[in-house]
Amino acid sequence: MIDCCELAPPHVRAIAPYQPGKPVSELAREFGLPEAAIVKLASNENPLGPSPLALAAAQDALVDMALYPDGAGFALKAKLSARLGVTHDQIVLGNGSNDVLDIAAQAFLSPQTSSVHAQHAFAVYPIATQTVGARSIEVPAKDYGHDLAAMRAAIRDDTRVVWIANPNNPTGTFLPWGEIEAFLETVPRQVLVVLDEAYGEYLPPADRCDTAAWLARFPNLLITRTFSKAYGLAGLRVGYGLGHPDVIDLMNRVRHPFNVNLPALAAAEAALDDGEFLARSYALNTAGMAQLTAGLAELGVGTVPSKGNFLLAKVGDAARINLELLKRGVIVRPVANYGLPEFLRVSVGLAGQNARFLDALKASL
Ligand SMILES: *Cc1c(COP(=O)(O)O)cnc(C)c1O
């Protein structure tokens, strides 16, 4: 390793890099396949693409690309504020919600502190923690999901952040909101609880909860949401956090002044107005999840019940099966880096894409 890297902080050199889904273009190059023949179900993207309203708004915004975007994101915050019953000073915008998670780590963690997350939880939590030199405490999972009692017990004097994803990625596991509410009651107020709701829009109505209403009772709660999944704007990068004004104020000091770009702001505003698209995304996901669950059961492949737009399939030698799927032009996500070497995570796609995956899997097993 070259000298300047050798001398980089050990906590940076120790970070396990985030492993994204393989891009279609990369598989096409590697296996000499035409891009059109490839199905990617690896990044929990919306198979419907973006809302047409969001696409039009982003296109309209491009003529102003010589200008800086509104660094305060006033118009988007106004829409969120009206919809969610929070004030502008309770909202922080991010370049994807990943950015919001990073900003939280930068604002609340330091080398003398620790954060707590669950085994098999979203990989960004330890990365964000370790990037700022803090210590990650990983708590063993219970039934692939978060064990809140064990997470509460893992909080130490130096713990400043607890990360919870509900539903969690890559497992799709879901905690009843009452359990999270009870957890919040017991967490010391000097610990920020980050509640990551990236897949909230995919929850069936009976499982939804107005967690923003909790902010009045829990000043140490930060809720994160994204336009990347059900809203179909992953490529534009826009998400947000909701919290106490003091929490948001600290985060706004750390974030880049223009962290959400111009077309992203415009598209997110328009996406919020496209209820029809959101309903279609939800319905497609419900049908696709049923198709995948039934298809996998037929193949004798076990699954972990999921409330997201993806599903863990227990295929055994996942590295081998993954390679077989790639050869057949199907990209899913290996999750050995999450401590799940027997599983592949498959995102719910269009009916034809789901069928392609199931056929390729059948041939691969
Ligand atoms: C996808 C995802 C996110 C957010 O991604 P962004 O595109 O950065 O908004 C956050 N948390 C979880 C658990 C996710 O799966």
The ligand as an SDF file (V2000), in Angstrom:
LIG
                    3D

 15 15  0  0  0  0  0  0  0  0999 V2000
  -32.0850    1.7150    0.2700 C   0  0  0  0  0  0  0  0  0  0  0  0
  -31.9660    1.9970    1.7190 C   0  0  0  0  0  0  0  0  0  0  0  0
  -31.7330    3.2770    2.2010 C   0  0  0  0  0  0  0  0  0  0  0  0
  -31.6250    4.4940    1.4090 C   0  0  0  0  0  0  0  0  0  0  0  0
  -31.0830    4.6240    0.3040 O   0  0  0  0  0  0  0  0  0  0  0  0
  -30.9640    6.0720   -0.3510 P   0  0  0  0  0  0  0  0  0  0  0  0
  -31.0540    5.7680   -1.7840 O   0  0  0  0  0  0  0  0  0  0  0  0
  -29.6560    6.6220    0.0860 O   0  0  0  0  0  0  0  0  0  0  0  0
  -32.1090    6.9000    0.1580 O   0  0  0  0  0  0  0  0  0  0  0  0
  -31.6830    3.4830    3.5530 C   0  0  0  0  0  0  0  0  0  0  0  0
  -31.8460    2.4880    4.4080 N   0  0  0  0  0  0  0  0  0  0  0  0
  -32.0950    1.2530    4.0010 C   0  0  0  0  0  0  0  0  0  0  0  0
  -32.3180    0.2130    5.0100 C   0  0  0  0  0  0  0  0  0  0  0  0
  -32.1320    0.9640    2.6440 C   0  0  0  0  0  0  0  0  0  0  0  0
  -32.3250   -0.2850    2.2400 O   0  0  0  0  0  0  0  0  0  0  0  0
  1  2  1  0
  2  3  1  0
  2 14  2  0
  3  4  1  0
  3 10  2  0
  4  5  1  0
  5  6  1  0
  6  7  2  0
  6  8  1  0
  6  9  1  0
 10 11  1  0
 11 12  2  0
 12 13  1  0
 12 14  1  0
 14 15  1  0
M  END
$$$$
